[in-house]
Amino acid sequence: MNPLAFIGNSYLRWRHSLGFGVHSPFAYNLVKTAVSPGDYGYYGYDLIDDVLLSPDTEQSRHIKKDARLLLRLLVALGSNRLFLSHSSRPAFHAASEGAGVKCLPLSSRKESPQKGDFVLIEGNSCDVGSVSKLLKEGVAVMAIGSPSQLTDCIENGISHGVVLTGTRIVLGVPREEMALVKHSMWF
């Protein structure tokens, strides 16, 4: 990779993560309240921290940061329910509890995601066809550490809304009432 292109892309991710260059009011609000809220904290952070301090909780380098981002996104988007692809990570369940959102497995036979819901996918736990269908139905999707095919599906599967892309995380929020906005971020 060209070192100058890497530096330029890093600079753009940093700028967009602070809200500079994001001209859509919805996308700017999402960036400022969820992606980069500053020193503002949520009460749900305590729930996440309590779960992570438990000795039987699986620890990961990014889990605290990802769970806090999930909490802020659920609040900022006003999500009704959170569907997890396969994760039983207690930190994500604590984030949904902190946001006051019901948490369900994506494989639930009783309930399926609808417009206004949020889906979290980790790794390659969901196929491209399912994600494409979710995006067409208006469901917000966040993928963490997913393969490039799934990332491409989220980036290209939305015709109206917001796509925020980072090095590990991709977020797609379909919104019929707005033009497509794509930005690279530091999550």
Residue, then its C-alpha position, 0 to 999 in steps of 0.5 A: m500500500n502506498p504510504l501517502a495514501f495510508i496517511g491520507n486515509s488516516y487523516l480523513r478517518w480522523r476528520h470524519s470521526l470528529g464530525f468535520g466534512v460530514h454534511s448530512p445533519f443525521a450523519y453528523n448527529l450520529v457521529k457526534t452522539a455515538v461514534s465520538p461523543g467526547d467526555y459525555g458518559y452514559y449510565g449504561y457504561d456502569l453496567i458494561d464495566d460491571v460485567l467486564l469486571s466479572p472473573d468469568t467474563e471473556q476478555s477481548r482487547h476491544i470488547k469494552k470499546d465495542a460495547r460502549l459504541l453499541l450502547r451509544l448507537l442503540v440510544a442515538l438511533g432509538s432502536n426497538r430491539l437488538f439482534l445478535s448474530h451469535s454472540s453471547r458476550p455479556a458486555f453486549h447484553a449489558a449494552s442493550e440493557g443500558a439502552g433499555v432495548k430488548c436483546l434477542p438472538l438473530s436466529s430466533r424463530k419467533e421474532s425477526p428484525q424489522k425496520g427500527d431494529f439493530v443487528l450486530i454481526e461478529g466475524n463471519s457469523c452471518d451470510v451475505g444474503s441475510v445481511s442484504k435482506l436486512l438492509k433492504e428491510g430498513v434494519a441498521v446493521m453493524a459488523i465487527g471483524s467481518p470478512s470483506q464480502l460482508t463488509d462490501c455487502i453493507e457498504n454497497g447494499i444501502s441506496h439511501g442512508v448512512v454507511l460508516t466504515g472503519t478498519r474493524i467495524v462497518l455500520g449501515v443505517p438505511r434511511e429512505e428519506m435521505a441520500l446515501v452518505k459514506h464516510s470512513m471513521w475511527f471507531 
